[in-house]
């Protein structure tokens, strides 16, 4: 039964019929008899914003999620009026607005296919406890509709049949289906009849999403306050939906330094200095590449942020320099809790300037964290963020720390019911004062933002590197992240795989997990399998609690150490490939990791696949998720795929068994790909790159690849000092043609490519490079289908 008057239905209220309509440029307002206003803004031809008020007045239009750099503008906009509805038409969409009750239906403007339609549509319930409204929206689930995204939820990739809560929560040792956990990203992509759309519900109150759990053919979302304010994003490609959402909420403000994509080692805790040096020396002794070493809370004096333990680290500047001389970048943890101690300068400054959060009746928000009783900065106040950013001067500019890791910023509090701030805590919220009910989900985001501002300021001219545990939509503009306090179990290896995929399709690609598990301890087999997965995650770090034993790459005996070294070395070889993928993500919003459904939504076999994923554009990977396995079955998406280890070619569109003993993992390369590789380094910058290897995988037909490079740090790339090489490969039964187009002002340190050819169906007789002919006997290396070529070639024919 659909209600179209202001009647009560299960405690809900509904809009009545439209009595007026007005249009102002790209914004349309529909007002109902009972005072409800629907405001539709045409952001782009494929992006519509829906905003409702029940009071006749909209609150101040402010969002932490939406970037000021979001694309705006459309090619076409007209409004038609019919007897029972208004029709808003853009170049890509038709949106019907029902005059009786504001329900909407959205169609593809070209095909008239129904994309998304309201069921009850917008409705609300008055909140007598807090004031304002509990705002609700329900949609009809179309035949075969599936749902994806929502950030770090530890559930299957396809969310259909599940219900979720968005409330940033410290969730130590969470399990599969634990909800909520660390992040709130209220954005999902839906797919039906081969077309995809997305909905971003930009509401920071505690919110919920139901994907056909309560009612089989109905999806819904609602929040315990604030506005019904959501963005509809049309594809029809899933990749377009995710890219447009990422454009809306922001791409990373800059590329990371290349070393940030290397391997990192962390533990709670490495101390004193002698222990840190013991760990770093062991990496170099065993020739296991590593770029970063982390210091957890024990490096501080009594857990006071921005201090150093005089006992454990008597001369941090010297230590950090010595580590840097050996190729290690030092990363330190900074939490939000500031110890109540009038002799502690950070506390005194915050108190003197009234920078800490307060309860509703005036006293400061006080809670116990690692240092004991603490106050907490209000990071929603721009003045507080500026103060916080300046606190990093000594750590970054003077001591030489290269990155900061924000933890416990949900915010987590140990001695308070709910383990976080009570609802009555007050926040500035950028001059829009509110309670913690509204600010909770963005508290960690704004702490990470303030930290980012400090590092950007004091690391200059180098790029900042920040990590955060808590996040809301848009946090990807400032930081990387990890999936929180997981567990050393095979189930959690699978969860980590799914979470990384889900975060990437939620606009946040700089993501990884605690390799090996944070809680408890893995055996050697589990750790090796986790490393194999972790080297394909954008953020690659081993981290453990230390309560259950050591968790370094050499902990589990020589055989495991050799496997771990082999895969970390592969990570370092693939750095130019990963860096190029990150550049595409930062430039175009294209996820670095793609679930198979994101890669090929037309193949219904991909819609429920969780294990396999695409890294970048050309590498298909599938982790081993069970003990004692000698291989596994996996699904191959459309196309031809080369086994990375054997060069065997597999035709896509089928599920097959793949051998993968402990020293291997199912890795496949898309036919036609050019995969760039660096030589193995113990750390980024150890070696001058004097040659770039290009693994070329033959294909009948055409394929394109690209390689992006710059100085790997600094900001010169923004001024055009980068190198972008676009390769076009065309394969025939007796010929292979590779053409190169170059752009950018950066001169790479190498002058040559080493081409390694895979899968050629013919024996090479001659090579023509920019119209100059060579006998292949004269230029091949060791008779193994590889040869050296000048990096600036434009046309290569292999016959």
N, C-alpha and C positions, 0 to 999 in steps of 0.2 A: 504493500500500500504506500503510495507516494503522497506526502502531505504538502500542500502548497499554500497553506495559510498559517498564521501564527498560532499553532496548536501545540500542545505538549504531547510528545511521543517518547516514552521511556525517559522522561525528564528533559528532553531536548526541545529547543525552539527552532523555528524555521523562518526564512524570509517569506514575505508575502509578494504580491504582484508588483511589477515595475510601474511607477507613476511618472518617472522622468528619465531622460537620457541626455547627456551632453558629451561633446568631443572637443578635446583641446590638444591639437597636434597629434602626438602618439598615444594619448591617454583618453580613455573612455570611462565615464562614470554612469552607473545604472542605480537609481535610487528607488527603493520599494516603499509601499504604503506604511509599513511598520518601522521605517527608519534605517533599514539595512542598506548599505551602499557596497556595490561591487565595482572595484576599479580595475580595469584591464589596461595594462601598458604593453605596447608592442615594442619590445626591446630590439628584436630582429625579426626577419621574415619567419624564422623557425623558433623564436623564443618569445613566449607571452608570460607576463606577470599577472597573477590574480591576487587581489588584496581586498579583504572584506572588513567592514566595521559594522557593529550593531548599534552604535550610539549616534550615528550621523556625522561623526568627526573622526578623522584618522589621527593616530598618535604621530609624534615626530618620526619621520622616515629615516631611520638609521639602521645600518647593519655592519657588523664586524666581518661578515662573510664576503660581501660583494666588493670586489676591487674597483677602484676608480678607473682602472685601465680596461674594464670590460667593454667589449665591442658593442656599439649601438648603431641603429640605423636600419632601414628596410628599403626594399625596392618598390613595394606596392602596398597600399592600404586604402580600403574603402569599406563602408558600412552600409548594409542593406537592411531595410525594415520590412518584415512580413507580419501577418496578422498575429501570429503567436510567438514570434521570436525576432531577435536582431541577429544579423550575420556579419561577422568581422572577417574580412578577406585580406590575406597577405599573399605574397608570391608563393608561399609554401603551405599555408594553412587556411582553413575555414573554421571559424569558431561560432557555434550557435549558442545564443543566450536566451533561455526560455523566459518569456515575459511573466509567466505565472509564478515562478519561484526561484529564478536566477540559476537554475541548473544549466550546465554547459555540456556541449558535445563538440569534439574537435575532429576534423576530417583533413585528409590530405587534399590540398587544393587542386592537384593535378589529376588524381585518380578518383577522388570523392570517397576513398576508403575511410571507414570509421577508425580512428586511432585511439580515442579515449573519451569516455562519457561518464558523467556523474550518475550515481545511484540516488541516494538521498541528497547528495551534493553538500553544500555548506549548511551546517546547523551548529547549534551551540547550547551551552548550559551555563547558567549563571553560577559563579563561584561565591557562595555566601561566606565561606571561611576567609578568603583572601581578597574578594572583590574582583571585578572584571569577569572574563568569560573563560570557560573551557571550550576551546574551538575545535570543530570536527569537520572532516570531509570524508565522503565515501564514494567509491568509483565502482562501476561494473567491470568485472574481470571478463575479458573477451575469451573466446574459445582458444585453448592452448596457451594462454598468456603465462609468461614466466617473468621472474623478478630478480634483479641483481644489484649489488652495491651495498650501501649502508655501512661502509667503513670496515672496522675490525671485528665484526661479529664472528665468533668462532662456530659458525654453522656451515652447511653445505653452500657451494657457490650459488646454486639456485635457491632463492628464499621462499619459493611458493609453499604454502601450507604452514608458515611460521609467523609468530608474532614477536616483536622486539620493542625494547624500551631504550630510549636515548637519555642517559644520565651518566655523565663521565664519572667512572668509579674505579678506585684502586681495588684490583681483583687478584690478589696474590694466589698463585696456583689454580687459576681458573681452569675449567674443563670445557669439553665440547658442549655447546649450547648454553654455557654460562652467559647470563645477560642481566644487566648491562655490564660492560667492562670499560676500557680506558678512553674511548673516543666517541664523539657524537658527530656523525656525518649524515644528516637527514636527507640524503639524496639516493634515489634508486633509478635504475633503468629497467623498463619493461619491454618485452618483446612478444609480439603475436603476429601471425600471418606474414612473417618475414620482414616486419617493420618494427622499428624501435622508437621509443620516446622516453624521456626522463622527467622526473618531478623532484625539485629541490624545495623542501619545506623549510623556509628560513625563519625558524622560530627557536629561540634558545632556551625556552622553558622545557621542563621534562616533557618529552613527547613519546609517541608510540606509533608503530606501524604494524598493521595486520594484513598479511598477504594471503587472504582466503582461508584463514584458520577458523575464525568464529563462524563465518558464513562462506560456504564453498565457492561462490561466484562473486564475492565482493571483496575488494581491497579498501583499506581505509587508513587514515592517519589523523592524529589529534594531539593537542598539547594542553597542558594544565594552566594556560595563561597566554597573554599576548594576542597577536593577530593571527587570523588565517591568512597567511602570506606565502604563496608558493609560485614557483616558476615552472612552466611547462616548456620542455625542450624537445623538439622533434629532430629525428635523424634524416631519413629512415635508417641509416647505418648506426649501429651501436657506437662505433668509434666516433662518429660525428656528435652523438649525444654527449659522450664523455668529454670530448674535446671542447664542446660548447659550454658544458658545465664548468670545466676547468678554466675556460676563458672568463666565465662569469665570476668565479670565486678566486681566480688568480693563479697564474703560473709562477714558478719560482722566480724570485727577483733577480737571481743570477745563477749561472752554472756553479756547481761546487768545485773546489780545487780537485784536481785529478786524484790526489792522495786520499781524498775522502771516499773514493770508490775502491780503494785498496782493502786489504784485510786488516781488521782491528781486533785487539785483545783486551778483555775487561774482566774484572772480578770484584766481588765485594769481600775483601779489599786487598789491593796490593800495597803493602806498607811493611816496614819502613823503606827508606831509599834503597837499602841493600837488596831487599826483595824485588823491588822494581828492576834494578840493574841485573839481578839474577835472571829474571824472566826475559828481559830484552836481550841479554847476552846469549841466552839459550837459543832464541830465534836465529840469531846470526850464526851461532856455532853449528846449528843443524841445517842452516840454509833454508829456512821456512820463511817466505816473504811475509812482511808485516809492516804497516805504516803508522799505526797509532797504538798507544798504550794509555789506559784509562786509570784515573785515581778516583775512588769512591769516597764516601764521607769521612773515612779515617785519615785523610790527608789534612783535615782541618784541625784547628785548636778547639777541642770540645764541641765539634760539629758546628762551629760558627762559620757561616758562609763568608767567603772572601778572606779567610785567614788560613795560615799554614801551621801545622803542628811543629813546634820547635824541636820536639823530641824525635819525631819520625823523619821530618824533612827540614833540617836546620838551614839549608841554603838552596831554596827551590830554584832560584835563577840559574845557579851553576848546574844543578841537576838537569833542568829542562834543556839547557844548552848542550850538555853532554849527550843527552838522549837525541837531540836534534842532529848533532854531529854524526850520530850513528843511524840516522834516518828515521827516528821515531818522533812523531808529533804527540805532544802530551795533551790529553783531554781531561778536564776536571768536571766533577759534578757540582751543581748549584741547585739547592732546594728553595722553596718559597718561605719556609718558616725561619724567622729571625729571633734568635734567643733573647729573652728578656734579661738584659744585663746592662746596667747603666755605665759600665766601664767599656762596653763594646761599641765602637764608633758607629757601625752600621745601624745598630739599634737606636743609639742616641740621635743620629741624624733623622731617622724615620720618625721617632717620637717627637722631636723638636719641630718637625715640619708637618706633623699630623698626616703621615703617609700610610698609616695602617688601617685596615678594615675595622669597622665598628659594628656593635650590635644595635638593634633598633632603638634602645633606650639610652645609648650614649657610650657605654664602656667599650674598650677595644675587644675585638674577637681574639680570645686566648685559647690556645690548644697545645697539646703535647705532641711534639714530633721528636726527631733524634736528639736535638740539643736539650730537650726538656720543654718547659713552658715557653711558648713562642707567640709573637704577633706576626701578622701577615700583611704584606703590602697590598694596596688596592691597585692592581695593574690595569684596571679600567679607567684610571685617572691619568691623562697624558703627562701631567707634571711628575707623577710617581714613576712612570715609565722612563722619563728622561733622567730622573735621579738614579734609577736602577741601572740604566745603560752606562752612566758615568762610573759606577762602582767597578766596572771591568777594566779600568785603565791599568791598574797595577798588574792584574793577572795576565792581560793580553799584551799590552804595550811594553811593560817593564820586565815581567818575568818570562814572557815568551810562550805562554800557553796558546795552543792553536785551535782549540775547540771547547765548547761548553755543553754539558749534558744536563738538561732540566728534568728532574725527577720529582715525584710526590706532588705534582702540580695539578692534581684533579680538582681541588686540593685534597690531599689525604691528611687526616688528623686522627691521632691514635685514641684519644680519650673522650671523644664526643659521639653520642648516638648517631648512627649513620656514617661514622668515620669520615665526616667532612664538615663543612661549615653548616650551622643551623640556617633555616630558611630566613630568619629575620636579620641576618647580617646585611649591612647596607653597602652599596657600591656607587661610584660616581657615574659609570657607564657613559663616558664621553659627554658629560653634562646632561645626561638623562637619568637622574637618580632612580635606583631600583633596589629591590631585595635580591638576596642570593638565589631565589627561585629563578630569576631571569639571568643572573650573571654566572651561575655555577658552571654551565657547559662551556663558557668562553674564558674562564679564569686562567686555565693552563695555556690557552692560545695566546692570551695577552702577556703572560709571563714570558713565553717563548719569543714573542714579538719584541719585548723590551730587551731581552738577552741578545737577540739578533741585532737590534739597533746598536747595542754596546760593542759587539764584536765587529760589526761593519765599520764602526767609528775607529776602533783602536787596532784592528788588524790591518787596516788600510796601509799600503796598496794591495794587500792580499785579500782574498775572498773569505767571508765568515763561514764557520761551520758550527751549526747548532743542532742539538737533538732534543726532542721533547717526548714525554710519555703521553700526556693528555693533549687532546686536539679537538677543534670544531672545524667545520667547513671553512676553507681559506687558509688554514694554518700552513699548508704546503707552500705558501708564498715565502715563509721565513725559515723553515726548518726541515730536517729529516725526522724520522721517528722509528720506533721499534714497537713490537707488539706486547710488551710488558712482561710481567713475571710468570713465565710459562713453566712447564715441568719437563724433566728429562724422561720422556716416554715416547713410544712409537705413535701413540694417538696424537701427542703434541707436535710431532714431526709433520703429521698430516694437517693438523690445524694451522701450523705455521705456513705451509704451502698455500692453503686456502686463504688465510688472512692476507698474505702478501698480494695475491691475485685480486682480492676484493678491495683492498686499499688502492691499488692501481686503477681499478675501474671506478673508484670513488674520487678520482682526481689527485690522489696523494701517492706518487710513485717512489719517492725516496724513502723506502721502507725496508725493514728486515726484522728478523726475530733473534732472540737470544739463542745462538747456535749451541746445541747440546742440551738446552734447557736450563732455566735459572734455578728452580727448586729441584732438589735431589740430584743424583749424578747418573749420567749415561754410562753404559759400557762402551767399549771401543767400537763395536759394530754400529751402534746407534749414533755415536759421535761422527764416525766417518760418513754415514749416510746423510747426516744433517749438514756436514760441510759440503757434500756434493750438491745438496739443494741450495745452501746458503751462498755459494759462489755465483749463483744466478740472480740473487736478490740485490737490488740496488745498494742497500746498506748491509754490509757483511761483517758481522761482529760475533765472536764468542763472548758470552757473559754468563757468569754463574754466581750463586750466593756464597759459595765457598764453605758452606756449613757441612757439605757431604763429601768433600774431597777436592782434589785438583781437577782442572778442566782445560789444560793447555794441549796443544796438538801432539805433544810427546808423552802425554800421561798414560797412554794405553798400550805401550810397547812399540817395538820397531815396525812391525807390519802395518799397524794402524797409522803410525807416524808417516810412513812412506806413502800411504794412500792419501792422507790429508795433505801432505806436501804436494803431491801430484796435482790435486785439484786446486789448491791455492795458487800453484804455478799457472794452471790453466786460467784462473781468474786474472792474473797479471798479464798473461798473453792477450786476453780478450779486452783489456782496458780500452783500447781505441774503439772497439765495437760498442762497449757499454757507454763510453763517453758520447759517442754519436747518438745512441738511443736517448741519453739524457738531454742532449741538445735538441732532439726532435720533441721531447716532452716539454722542455722549457720554451721552445719556439712555437709549437703547434698544439700543445696539450695532449699529445698522443701518449697513452700509457706505456711505460717501459716493459711491463709484463702484461700479457693478454691471456685471459682464459680462452679456451677454444671457442666458446660462444662469441666472444668479442672478435676473435679472428675470423670466424666463418659462421655467421648467424643463420645462413640459409640451410646449413646442414643440421637437421633436427637432432642428430646423434650428439652434437656438441652441447645441447642445451642443459644437460645434467652432468657433464663431465667436470670433475673437480681436480684430478691429479695432474693431467698434462697442462702445459702452458707454453706460450711463445715468449721468448726473451728477445726484446728488440723487434725486428721484423723477420729474421731469418733463422733463428735457432729454436727448435722444438725440444723441450726437456720434460722428463717425467721421473720424479724421484722414486726410489725404492722405499716403501713404507712399512715393510714387514721384516722381522728378524729371520736370519738363515736363508734369505732368498738368493737364488742364483739368476734371477731375472723376473720379469713380470709381463702381463698383458697390458697393452696400451693402445689408445686410439690415435690414428693418424688422420689429420684433417686433409682437406682437398689439396692435391698437388703431388709432387714427387719429393722424397726426402732421402738424403744420404745419411747412412749410419756414420757418425763422426769417427768411430774407431776403425771401421772396416771398409768404408766407402760403398757398402752394399746399398742398392737403391730400393726403396719401398714406395709403392703406389698408395696414395692417400685414400680416405673414405672407407677404411676398414680397421678392425682391431686385430692385433697380432701379438704373439709372444716375442719378447726381446730378451736375449741373454744379457745379464749384467751381474757378474760376480762382484765381490766386495770392492775390488779395485776399479770397477767400472760403474757407469750409470747410463741409462738410455738418453742419448743426446743425438739429435738429428739436425741436418742442415738443409734448408730449402734449396732445391735445384735452381741453378742460375745465380746463386748468391756469390758475392765477393766478401769474404770475412777478413777484416784487417787484424793483424796481430803484432804486438811488440815482443821483443825478446824478454825472457824471464828476468825480473829484477827483484832484489831483496826489499826494495822500497822504491816508490816513485821518485825519479830523479837520480837514482843510483848510476844509471848508464845514460850516456848520450845515445839517442836513437839514431843509428847511422843507416838503417834500412827498415822499411816497412814490409812485412810479409803480407801477401794477399792470397788467401786460399780461394781458388776459383772452382766452383762446382758447375760442371757442364749441364746444359739444358737444351733440349730441342725447343726453340721458340725464344721469347724475349723475357728479360728480367732486369730490373734496375737495383742498384745498391749505392750507398753513399758513405763517405768517410768525412767526419768533421774533426778538425784539430785546431788548437790554438796554443797559447803559451802554458796552458794547464793551470794557471792561477792569474790573479790580477784582472784588470778590467780593459785591457787593450782590445779584446775581442769585440767589445761594444762599439769601438771606433772603426770596426771593419778589419782589424788585424786577426783574421781567422783564415783557415783554409777549408773549403768545402769542395769535395771531389764527388761528382756524380758519375757513376759508371753505368753504361748500358751494355748488356750482354745479349748477343744474338747467336744462337747455336743452330747449326745445320748438321746433316749426317756426315759431311766431310769438311766442315769449316766452323771456326769459332771466331766471332768478331767482338772485340771489346773497345768501346769508345769512351773517352773521358772528357768531361766538361769541368773546368775549374773556376772557382770564384773566391774572392777574399784577398786580403793584402798580406796574410801571414806566410812567411817562408819557413817551411818545416826544416828541421836540422838534418834530415836525410835527403839524399839525391836520387835514390833508387828504390824500386819495388823488387821484391823477390816473389815472383808468381809461382804458386804451386797449383798445378792443374789436376783436378779430380774428375774421374768418370768420362774421359774423352773416348768416344766410340771409334776413333780412327787413329792411325799412327801418324805422328807429325813429320812432315817432310820439310816444310819451310815456314818461316815467320816473316811477316811484312809489318814493319814498324814505321808508321808515318811515311809510307810509300817507299821505304828502303827495305830490300829483301835480304834475308839471312837464311843460310842453311841451318836447320835446327841442330845438326851435329856440332856446329860451331858455337852455339850459345847455351845449350842445355847444361844443367848441373848434374853430374853423376848419373846421367842417363835416366833420371826419374821424373820426367815431365815438369821440371822446374827450371826457371831461368831468370836472369836479372834484366831489368828494363828501366830506362830513365823515368823518373816520377812524372815528368811533364809530357809524356806521350799523349796524343789525342786519338790515334787510330791504330788498332792492333788487329791484324788478321793472322790466324793460326790455321794452317792448311795441311 
